[in-house]
């Protein structure tokens, strides 16, 4: 089996990816910045490891020659560029699990260099954004000349809502995303949208939910794949959270633009948040809704139900590596472009509904 590298292996999601890889018969080369954390993890799993800072990524990739790099070290807005550059230099395929729009936008500008090198650059091969991308791209095939996409994500599930549903890495990345500003796509351009503005209600199998517009990766991926001019993404939140965002969103964004505040919050998050428990990962469910429409009033919509978000990321991430190892791909691609709209169903317990009762 060809060698592939998992960078950011000892993070919360990285460890889940490593466990899933072993379960499926892989032996990835573990990588990250901390020698101590890597060696402890490598010893416990019986895998090889290499520690390096990202400024040394080109040298390390030339030396170890992985066929694929699965990049799991965030915040990706800070870490992805040097790894993408190293992959382009060494000829390794690049995959990551980002949800950050700035990362998608930057990687999609590298389509031609990737094609010339004969490699694929595929950001967002986890819960961000495999389910939504596959669902949206399938609906786009049902509508002539589509002009608008709405996608809504309920990543909390219907149970265990009092338990923290995000890892420290996800929360720190969220701080960076909020600091860079909330956006939606209008007439082909990413435009600012005040945090808390534009909330609306959505129907889900588990009941009506409140959606808060967020800068989800599909705002970039769907435009890259199909040039849909108007795209809005929503995260399902509680009524109290929506009210808080509407009331204080105008204060939160400028506060988080101050790096010292983000660093302080990041320090607190690192020391207080461990991420969803094993029980939550096993029992949690996530839901998505998407609607595609055109100016003539034609539309198509569907709902998707799947496993807990981090568990989904581990399953989809390793399957994405497998696909890249066995299929000739090149260019900067969305997950659905690379693997097809049915790829989401390769993750067990994923179902789709066209209507709700």
N, C-alpha and C positions, 0 to 999 in steps of 0.2 A: 504494500500500500504506500502511495506517495506521502511524503512528509508534509504536514501543515503545522502552522504555528498559531498558538492562542496567546495573544498579547493582552495583558491585564488579567492574567489567569487567577490571581489570588483575591480579586474583588468578589463581591457577593454574587454577581451574575457570572463572572468568570469561572467561579468554582462550580456553579450549576452546569455551565457549558462543558467543563472538563469531565464532570461526572457523567453527563449524557454521552459525551464522546467515548468514554470507556465502556459504557453500557452497550454502545453500538459497535464496539470492536476496534475503535481508533486508539492511536497512541500519539496524541499531538505533542509537539514540543512546547512546553510551557514557557512563557516569557513575561517580563515585567521589569519594573525598575528596582525593586527591593530584593537583594540576594537572600536575605534572611527569610522573608516570607515565601519566596519561590522555593528555596531548598527544603523548607519544612513541608510545603505542599507536594513537591516532587517526590520526596521520600515517602510520604503517606500514600501516594497514588502509584508509586513505582514507575514514574515517568522522568524523562530528561528535561532539563530546564536551562535557560540562559537569561541572565539578568543584564539589561542595558537601558541607558537613557535613550530617548527618541532621537536625539541629535546623532546618535551612533547607529541608527536603524539601518542605513544603507550598507555600512560595513558588515553588520551582523547578518543581514539578509543575503549579501553576496557570499558570506562564509558558509551559512547553513543551508542556503538554497531551498527554502520551503516552496512548495507549489502554490500554496494558499496561505494568506495571513487572515485570521479572524480577529479583528481588533475590538477589544472589549474594555478599553481603558478610557474613561471620560474624565472631565468634560471633553467631548469630542471636538468642540470648537477650538480647543487648545492642542489636542493630541493627534487629530486625524491627518492634518496636512503633512507633517514629516513622515508619517507611515505611508501615506499615499505616494509621496515622492520616492521613498525607498522601494516601494513595490514597482513603480514605473521604471526605476533604475535597474532593479534586479530581475524583473520579469515575473514577479509573483502576483497572483490574483489577490485583490483586496476586498474583504467583506467587513462590515461593522454592524453594530446594533444601535446606532444613533437614532435619535428622534429630532435632532436639532436642525432647523431649516437652513441655517448658515452653512452647515456641513454639507447638506444635500446640494445646495446651490453651488458651492465651491467644487464639489466632486463632479457635478454634471458639466462643468467647464472643461473637464479633462477627458471628454469622450474621444476626441481625435487622437491625442497622445496614447490613450489606452488601446485604441484600435491599431495604431501603428506598432505598439509593443506586443500585440496579440494577447492582451490580458483583459479581464473584467474588473471593473470597479463597481461594487454593489453595496451602497449604504442602506442601512435599515433592514437587516435580515432577521430581526426579532419581532416582538410584539409591535414595536415601532419598526416597520410599518407593514409587515407582511399581511395581516388580516384585512386591514383597511385598503391597502393597495390592490390585493386580489379581488376584494368585493367591488371596489370602484371600477376597476378595469373590466370586470365581467359585465357590469351594468352599462358601461359606455358602449358595449357592443349591441345593446338593445335600443338605443336612442339615436336617431339620425341628427347629425350636426349638433351634438350636445354643447351647451354653453354654461351650464351651472352644475356644481357638485356640492352637496352637503354630506358631511360624514360626522357621526356622533359615536363617542367611545365611552362605555361604562366599564372602567377597569377596576372598580371596587367590588363588583359582584354583589350578590344578594345576601351574603352571610358574612359574619365576623367584621362588621363595619367599624367596630371599636378598636380593631387592631391596625397598626400602621401597615399600609399596603404598598409601601415603597422602600427601596433600599437607600442607604446614605448617598450612594453615587447618583441615583435618580434624583433625589432631592437637591443635591448640589448642582446637577445639570439644570434642574428646573429654575434655580436661582439665576443661573447664567441666561437662560432663555427669557425670563421675565425682565432681566436687566436690559436685554437687547430690544425689548418691546414686543407687545402683542401685535399680530398682523393677520390680515385676511388677504385673499387675492381678488382684485377687482379690475376688470378690463385688462387682464394679463399682467398686472403689476401687483407686487406686494405693498399693501398700504397699511399705515398704522391704525390700530384699533385699541382704544383705551381698555385696560384691564377691567373687566366687569361689565362692559357695554355689550349690547346685542344678545343677552341671554334669551333663551326660548325653551319651550317644552317639547319633548319627544316621547313617543310611545315605544315601549320595550316590552318583551314578553313578561317581565316581572313588574310592569306597571309604568305609569307616567313618570318621567324624570326631567330635571332641569338641566339644560345644557349651557355651559359657559364657553364662549369662543376662546380657542387656544391656538398657538403657533405649531400645530402638528405637522409632521414631515410631509403629509400628502399635499400640502399647499405648494410644495416644490415638486414632489414626485409626479403627481397627476398632471401638472403643467408640463413637466419635462417629457412625459410619455405621450400626452394627447393634446397639449396646448389648449386646455379648457380655461377660458378667461376668468371665470368667477368661481372661487372655491372657498368654503368656510368649514372649519373643523371645530367640533365642540367636545368638551369633556363633561360627563355627567357628574354633578355635584349635588350636595344637599341644598335645601332652600336657604339655610342659614349661611352656608358658604357663598352662595350666589349673592345674598344680601350684603355680606361683608365685602365681597369683591366690588359690587356696585358702589358701596359707600366709601371705600377706602382705596380703590384701585388707583386713583389719581395720586395718592401718596406713596403707595408701595413701589411703583415702577421707578420714580426718581430716587427713592431711598436705596434701592438695590443697584442702581448705577454706580454707587460709591463702592469701590473695590474693598475698602476696609470693612464695610458692613457685610458684604458677601463673604469675606474671609472669616469674620467673626461668626456668622451663622454657619458657615461650613465647618469651622472648628467644633461648634456645638453639635452639629448633625453627626459628625464623625464619631463623637464620643457618646451619643445618646441613641442613635438609630442603628439597628441591626438588620432590618428588612423583614419581610413576611416570614412567618414561621413555616416549618415543614408541613404542619397541619393545614395552614391556610393555602399553601401551594397545592396541596393534594385535593382540597375540597372546594377551593374558590373557582368561580366561573366568571368569564368576561363576555361582554356583549358589544356588538357594533351594529350601527345602522348607516345606510348610505342611500342617497337619492340623487339621481342624475336627471336633468331636464333640459329642454331646449326652448327657444323663443316661440315655437309654435304651440307650446303647452304639452308636448309629449313628455312622459317621464317614466322612469323605472326605479323601483326601490326594493330593498331586501334587508334582512336582519341576519346577523351571524352570531353564533354562540360558540365559545371555545373554552379551553382550560385557563387557569390563572395565568396572569401576564408573564411572570418570570419563568414559570414552568414552560409556557409557550415559547418564550425566547430561547431557552435551552434546546428545546426540541427542534424549532425551526432553524436556529443557527447552525446546528450540526448537520441537519439535512441540506441546508444551503451549501455547506462545504462539500458534502458528498456529490451534490449535483454539479458543482463547478469542477470537481476532480474528474468527472466522467463525461462531461459535455463540453464541446468547444464553444466558448463564449468570449466576446470581446466588446469593449466599449464601456461607457458609464451607463448603467442600467438600473431600473427599479426592480424590486423583487419579482413582480408580475411579468415584466418584460423578460427577465432572465429565466424564470422557472415556470411561467404560465399561471393563469388565474386559478387553476385547480391545486396549486402548490399548497395552499392553506389547508386543504383536506388531507395532506400527508401527515398532519399533526392529529393524533387520535382525539376522538370526542369533539370534533368540530362539525357543526351542522349549520345549515342555511334555511331560512324561511322567506317565502315570497310575500306572505300575508300574515296578519295577526287577527285573532278572533276578536 
